[in-house]
Amino acid sequence: MARLRKRKRGRGRGVRWLSHYSSGQSILIVGDGDFSFSLALAAAFGTGRNIVATSLDSYEALSRKYSKAQSNVMELKKRRTTVLHGVDAETMKGHTNLKMRLFDRIVFNFPHAGFHGKECEMHVVRLHRELVKGFFGNARELLQPDGEIHISHKTGYPYDGWSIEQLASESSLAMIDIVSFQKQDYPGYRPKRGNGSKSNNTFPLGDCNTYKFVAKHNVAQEEHACYCDMCQDKYVSRYFDYASSLGTFGVGNGGHLAY
């Protein structure tokens, strides 16, 4: 798998990359707070034509919560990004502007169901898990056959109690990779708390990872695939012929809310 990805990255003229994402992918960003993560990608790509950036909040609510939301949205639209408001991660597969689309990458940074007690309390953990499970079930329906779903999430207690890999498995998804999330990889990204009088404040990320998932049937195919150079060259060629034919087409901070 890793070998194949490396070879894919080396192909495609004019394709720009930022961390795991490229201008050649159709990307859905869920829950982007003040839209600073989406803007980091669009700025790196030189365009946002391949990005759909979403928030759970309405545009009016965003403007009240975040000092740079309006300017970020304006800049995204200048770069031809599709910006959507009022998109719920748990029902988004039925959204008018999403239900007829499929994406190569679906990204949800630091999902959070809101502040309903201490993070270690079981009823709070349960709310977070319900949000993530709902997201997985919806994202699965919006994913290209070879696409990936990415969730960035804090590690350690109590966040490990969310059992993200188990929730993904229940939605017929399999984890293929875990990589450390580094905010500095996305210039200008500012995770926001997203709630109350401190909604515009950033929050310390601490140790966190990006978890990558694919549809389980893809894993089964991968286990039976041939990896000789001849077969892989044919596969990569077919992949890029397919990718070039794709059209291009965004809930608050990283989730519904931030930490």
C-alpha positions as CSV (number, residue, x, y, z in Angstrom):
1,M,0.0,0.0,0.0
2,A,2.7,2.5,1.0
3,R,4.7,1.7,-2.1
4,L,1.8,2.3,-4.4
5,R,0.9,5.6,-2.8
6,K,4.5,6.9,-3.2
7,R,4.4,6.1,-6.9
8,K,1.0,7.8,-7.3
9,R,2.4,11.0,-5.8
10,G,5.2,11.2,-8.4
11,R,2.7,11.3,-11.3
12,G,0.4,14.0,-12.6
13,R,1.7,17.3,-14.0
14,G,0.7,20.4,-12.2
15,V,-0.6,18.6,-9.2
16,R,0.2,20.3,-5.9
17,W,0.4,18.7,-2.5
18,L,0.0,19.7,1.1
19,S,0.6,16.9,3.6
20,H,-1.8,14.1,2.6
21,Y,-3.9,16.1,0.2
22,S,-3.5,17.2,-3.4
23,S,-5.1,19.5,-6.0
24,G,-5.9,16.3,-8.0
25,Q,-8.2,15.0,-5.3
26,S,-11.9,15.9,-4.8
27,I,-11.9,16.8,-1.1
28,L,-14.8,17.2,1.4
29,I,-13.9,19.0,4.6
30,V,-16.4,18.5,7.4
31,G,-16.8,20.9,10.4
32,D,-14.1,23.5,9.6
33,G,-14.8,26.1,12.2
34,D,-13.6,29.4,10.8
35,F,-12.6,27.6,7.5
36,S,-8.9,28.1,8.1
37,F,-8.1,24.5,7.4
38,S,-9.8,24.6,4.0
39,L,-8.1,27.9,3.2
40,A,-4.7,26.3,4.0
41,L,-5.3,23.7,1.4
42,A,-6.7,26.1,-1.2
43,A,-3.8,28.4,-0.7
44,A,-1.3,25.6,-1.1
45,F,-3.0,24.3,-4.3
46,G,-3.5,27.7,-5.8
47,T,-7.1,26.9,-6.2
48,G,-10.0,25.5,-4.2
49,R,-11.9,24.1,-7.2
50,N,-11.4,20.6,-5.9
51,I,-12.6,21.4,-2.3
52,V,-16.0,21.4,-0.7
53,A,-15.7,23.2,2.7
54,T,-18.5,22.9,5.2
55,S,-19.6,24.1,8.6
56,L,-22.4,23.1,10.9
57,D,-23.1,26.8,11.7
58,S,-24.9,29.2,9.5
59,Y,-23.0,32.0,7.9
60,E,-24.5,34.4,10.4
61,A,-23.4,32.3,13.4
62,L,-19.9,31.9,12.0
63,S,-19.6,35.7,11.7
64,R,-20.5,36.1,15.4
65,K,-18.3,33.3,16.6
66,Y,-15.1,33.7,14.7
67,S,-13.1,36.9,13.9
68,K,-11.7,35.7,10.6
69,A,-14.6,33.6,9.3
70,Q,-15.9,36.2,6.9
71,S,-12.6,36.9,5.4
72,N,-11.7,33.2,5.2
73,V,-14.9,32.4,3.4
74,M,-14.4,35.3,1.0
75,E,-10.9,34.2,0.2
76,L,-12.1,30.6,-0.4
77,K,-14.8,31.8,-2.8
78,K,-12.2,33.8,-4.7
79,R,-10.3,30.6,-5.1
80,R,-13.4,28.9,-6.5
81,T,-14.0,26.7,-3.4
82,T,-17.5,25.5,-2.8
83,V,-18.5,26.7,0.7
84,L,-21.6,25.2,2.4
85,H,-23.2,26.1,5.8
86,G,-25.6,24.2,8.0
87,V,-24.1,20.8,7.0
88,D,-24.5,18.2,9.8
89,A,-21.9,15.4,9.8
90,E,-24.6,12.9,10.9
91,T,-27.0,13.6,8.0
92,M,-24.8,15.1,5.3
93,K,-25.3,12.2,2.8
94,G,-28.8,13.6,2.2
95,H,-27.7,17.2,1.7
96,T,-28.9,18.8,-1.5
97,N,-25.3,19.7,-2.6
98,L,-23.6,16.5,-1.5
99,K,-26.0,13.6,-2.1
100,M,-25.1,13.3,-5.8
101,R,-21.3,13.5,-5.3
102,L,-18.4,11.2,-4.4
103,F,-15.1,12.3,-2.9
104,D,-11.5,11.0,-2.9
105,R,-10.9,12.4,0.6
106,I,-13.3,13.2,3.4
107,V,-11.7,15.1,6.3
108,F,-13.1,15.7,9.8
109,N,-10.6,17.4,12.1
110,F,-11.2,17.1,15.9
111,P,-14.9,16.1,15.9
112,H,-16.7,17.3,19.1
113,A,-20.3,17.0,20.1
114,G,-20.3,20.0,22.4
115,F,-19.6,20.9,26.0
116,H,-22.0,18.8,28.2
117,G,-19.7,18.0,31.1
118,K,-16.2,16.9,31.7
119,E,-14.5,15.0,28.8
120,C,-14.0,12.0,31.0
121,E,-17.6,11.6,31.9
122,M,-19.2,8.6,30.2
123,H,-22.3,10.4,28.9
124,V,-20.0,13.0,27.2
125,V,-17.9,10.2,25.7
126,R,-21.1,8.6,24.5
127,L,-22.2,11.8,22.8
128,H,-18.8,12.1,21.0
129,R,-19.0,8.5,19.9
130,E,-22.5,9.0,18.5
131,L,-21.3,11.9,16.5
132,V,-18.3,10.0,15.0
133,K,-20.4,7.0,14.3
134,G,-22.9,9.1,12.5
135,F,-20.2,10.8,10.5
136,F,-18.7,7.5,9.4
137,G,-22.0,6.2,8.3
138,N,-22.6,9.3,6.2
139,A,-19.1,9.7,4.8
140,R,-19.1,6.0,3.7
141,E,-21.9,6.9,1.3
142,L,-20.0,9.9,-0.2
143,L,-16.7,8.1,-0.7
144,Q,-15.2,7.2,-4.1
145,P,-14.4,3.5,-4.4
146,D,-10.7,4.2,-3.9
147,G,-11.3,7.1,-1.5
148,E,-10.1,7.6,2.1
149,I,-11.8,9.1,5.2
150,H,-9.5,11.0,7.6
151,I,-10.2,11.9,11.2
152,S,-7.7,13.9,13.3
153,H,-8.2,13.3,17.0
154,K,-6.4,13.8,20.3
155,T,-4.7,10.7,21.8
156,G,-4.5,9.5,25.4
157,Y,-7.1,9.6,28.2
158,P,-10.0,10.2,27.8
159,Y,-9.9,10.5,24.1
160,D,-8.9,6.9,23.4
161,G,-12.2,6.0,25.0
162,W,-13.9,7.1,21.8
163,S,-12.7,3.9,20.1
164,I,-12.6,5.4,16.7
165,E,-11.4,2.3,14.9
166,Q,-14.3,0.2,16.3
167,L,-16.8,2.9,15.2
168,A,-15.3,2.8,11.7
169,S,-15.5,-1.0,11.6
170,E,-19.2,-0.8,12.4
171,S,-19.6,1.3,9.3
172,S,-17.7,-1.2,7.1
173,L,-14.5,0.8,7.2
174,A,-11.0,-0.4,7.9
175,M,-8.1,1.6,9.2
176,I,-5.1,1.7,6.9
177,D,-2.8,4.2,8.5
178,I,-2.2,6.4,11.6
179,V,0.1,9.4,11.3
180,S,1.0,12.2,13.7
181,F,-1.1,15.4,13.1
182,Q,1.1,18.5,13.1
183,K,-0.7,21.8,12.9
184,Q,2.3,23.5,11.3
185,D,1.9,21.4,8.3
186,Y,-1.2,23.5,7.4
187,P,-0.1,27.2,7.5
188,G,-2.8,29.4,8.9
189,Y,-4.9,26.7,10.4
190,R,-6.4,27.7,13.7
191,P,-8.5,25.1,15.5
192,K,-11.3,26.9,17.4
193,R,-13.2,26.1,20.6
194,G,-16.4,26.9,18.8
195,N,-18.8,27.4,21.7
196,G,-19.7,30.1,24.2
197,S,-17.9,33.3,24.9
198,K,-14.6,31.7,24.1
199,S,-15.6,30.3,20.7
200,N,-13.0,32.2,18.9
201,N,-10.2,31.0,21.1
202,T,-7.8,28.3,19.9
203,F,-7.1,25.3,22.0
204,P,-3.9,23.3,22.6
205,L,-3.8,20.1,20.5
206,G,-1.3,18.2,22.5
207,D,-0.6,14.7,21.0
208,C,-2.9,13.9,18.2
209,N,-3.1,11.7,15.1
210,T,-4.8,11.5,11.8
211,Y,-6.5,8.1,11.3
212,K,-7.1,7.0,7.7
213,F,-9.9,4.6,6.7
214,V,-11.1,3.0,3.5
215,A,-14.0,0.8,2.6
216,K,-13.4,-2.8,3.9
217,H,-13.8,-4.3,0.5
218,N,-10.8,-2.3,-0.7
219,V,-8.7,-4.0,2.0
220,A,-9.8,-7.4,0.8
221,Q,-8.8,-6.5,-2.7
222,E,-5.5,-5.2,-1.5
223,E,-4.7,-8.5,0.2
224,H,-5.1,-10.4,-3.0
225,A,-3.5,-7.9,-5.3
226,C,-0.2,-8.5,-7.2
227,Y,2.6,-6.0,-6.5
228,C,5.0,-6.8,-9.3
229,D,6.2,-3.7,-11.2
230,M,4.3,-4.6,-14.4
231,C,0.9,-5.0,-12.6
232,Q,1.5,-1.9,-10.4
233,D,2.4,0.3,-13.5
234,K,-0.9,-0.8,-15.1
235,Y,-2.8,-0.1,-11.9
236,V,-1.3,3.4,-11.5
237,S,-2.0,4.2,-15.1
238,R,-5.6,3.2,-14.8
239,Y,-5.9,5.2,-11.5
240,F,-4.7,8.4,-13.1
241,D,-6.8,8.0,-16.2
242,Y,-9.8,7.6,-13.8
243,A,-8.7,10.5,-11.6
244,S,-8.3,12.9,-14.5
245,S,-11.9,12.2,-15.6
246,L,-13.3,13.2,-12.2
247,G,-15.2,16.4,-11.7
248,T,-14.4,18.6,-8.7
249,F,-16.7,19.9,-6.4
250,G,-17.8,21.8,3.2
251,V,-19.5,21.4,10.1
252,G,-17.2,24.1,12.7
253,N,-13.5,23.5,13.7
254,G,-13.0,20.0,13.3
255,G,-16.3,18.7,14.3
256,H,-19.5,20.2,15.4
257,L,-17.5,22.1,18.0
258,A,-14.0,22.2,19.3
259,Y,-12.4,21.2,22.5
